[in-house]
Amino acid sequence: MAKPPPKELPPRYYLEYFEYLLGYMEQYYGNILNDTEKQFIRQYRTLSQDAQCLAVRMANRRGEFFLLDTFNYEEIEDILSARQELAAIDWVVEPGAGQETFFQELLSLFPKPFLYRMGKDLELKVKSSWKKGEILDVLAEAAVYEDALAYMNTFHDVVMCTFGSVVYMFRFLFFGNLYEDLTQFVVRDIGYVRYEQTTEDFTPLFRNREEAEDKLKALEAYEYYKYLIETEEAESVLEWYEDWVRQHLGTMSEIAMPTFDKLTLRLGQWLERQEWWDEALQVYEHTQASPGPERRIRLLQKLGKTEEAISQAEYLEKEGATAEERIFAGDFLRKHLSPGQQRKRTTEKLKAAEEIEISSEYIHQVELGVAQYYSEQGWTAAVTENALWRSMFGLLFWEEIFDEQAGAFHHPLQRIPSDMMGKEFLKPRKKAMQAKMKLLYNRDAFVSHIGQVFDTRNGTANPFTGWNPQTLDLVLEGHRLLLPDQWEAVLWEMAKHPKENGKGFPDLFLWKSEEYQFVEVKSPNDHLGPQQWFWLNFFELRGVYAKIIRVRWSED
């Protein structure tokens, strides 16, 4: 069935979204807004609609400087009056003395022909054959700021928006990140994304101003780190990081720690690629997030500190946050505590696997090749990988995933609960999920529930369920063939840590009549990952039929 055409939005649609943002700030963050932010909301509501439109149009653009004479919005009836209204309350000002640091940003507003003409008129050595960036660099370096500014203002209405930082903070408080903006409302309202959340019973992400500012500092630091590694040497990057840690780490709110962990892990990995082993090890000491503990052990071994590496591996084998960490630690200990060279458990399992021959025409689609091999033997074969298990989880526990009482939904444009990535997902939902698990033991009730959820929620954004036409049939077939207690065991394991335990499942689901099997497919040069080993071992212990198939290519 063809997709319906996108809905048309009214000309001033963005005012509705912006007013929603302001109302949200008052309702959920009124107690943590500062005086400037509160004043902004009050002043905005006194403006004419044209002035509101102009302000929001600027707020939705990048940067602080604009050429207002190039603005062409049909819904703004009198842009000159709107500009004067904003200027009267100093929301737009003309760039002047003291803003030399923004000179390059100002220059970048203009197209190459204008910059070239400016350079020639200011008697600078520029050439028409140069690229825009080359001309811009000469102007930024050689032009007198006041002269260049006067030249710009002769031809254009150059203004600086002074309220950008306020709207920046509002967007951050609303979304909790630096990449989403109010265009998400547009995506929803024209019908591109359907969200589950329809009520206004949200839990603010931040409990106080300190949490919000700490999270913002960490996110901005991560963005700055990405810039630094493209422009600076390792020594300078490391110096910046260590200084940042000294200033912020000891007092950082818990909500900011995942972003700091991400920054630390990325920096450690980058330093390893520079072969700065000692420095990478020092950086990893600041985080317990995966794969930090594993990287520390590997680096300790590389640096000849084997006893310390063994000690940390012994702890990680017992206390590791993920299956990958625990398996790695166990294999590391087997190798370094047992006599002789020991194979990893993943390698042993792969070596013992059955081998089949398929045509080399499937060399880039090995799973399809194995699926075809089994189809010729009478099996129905589906390449499901994680989809079967995740779809079962998403459909069975739909209400629990999107339970607003769990406190993990903070605004109406949120696709996934904010606690889905960690171990805290299960705790507020455990009782409700226990009750829902009972459906696994009643075939009719299960089929009815899953079918209803699939039909009524089809197309709604969900972190687990994809809306493939075969999804429902595969889930129902999987439920028919596996025992209810097997499903329950798998689903509980997934619920403990959805991000980590929602991956690594076998590639193929095969069935015929009352028989089934799951198959992990490995081409000649492929290896078995720790999470894949974990699930294969988990299945074996619970009587779920699963195996590895190693492929060799036939000589066609």
ABEGO torsion letter per residue (X at the ends): XBBBBBBBBBAAAAAAAAAAAAAAAAAAAAAABBAAAAAAAAAAAABBAAAAAAAAAAAABBEABBBAAABBBAABABAAAAAAAAAAAGABBBBBBGAAAAAAAAAAABBAAAAAAAAAAAGBBBBAABBAAAAAAAAAAABBAAAAAAAAAAABBBBBBAAAAAAAAAAAAAAGBAABBAAAAAAAAAGABBBABABABBBBABABAAAAAAAAAAAAAAAAAAAAAAABBAAAAAAAAAAAAAAAAAABBAAAAAAAAAAAAAAAAAAAAAGBAAAAAAAAAABABOAAAAAAAAAAAAAGBAAAAAAAAAAAAAABABAAAAAAAAAAAAAAABBEBBBBAAAAAAAABBBBBBBAAAAABAAAAAAAAAAAAGBBBBBAEAAAAAAAAAAAAAAAAABAAAGABABAABABBAAAABAAAAAAAAAAAAAAAAAAABAAAAAAAAAAAAAAABGBBBAABBABAAAAAAAAAAAAABBAAAAAAAAAAAAABAAAAABGBBABBBBBEABBBBBBBBBAABBBBAAAAAAAAAAAAAGBBBBBBBBBBBBX
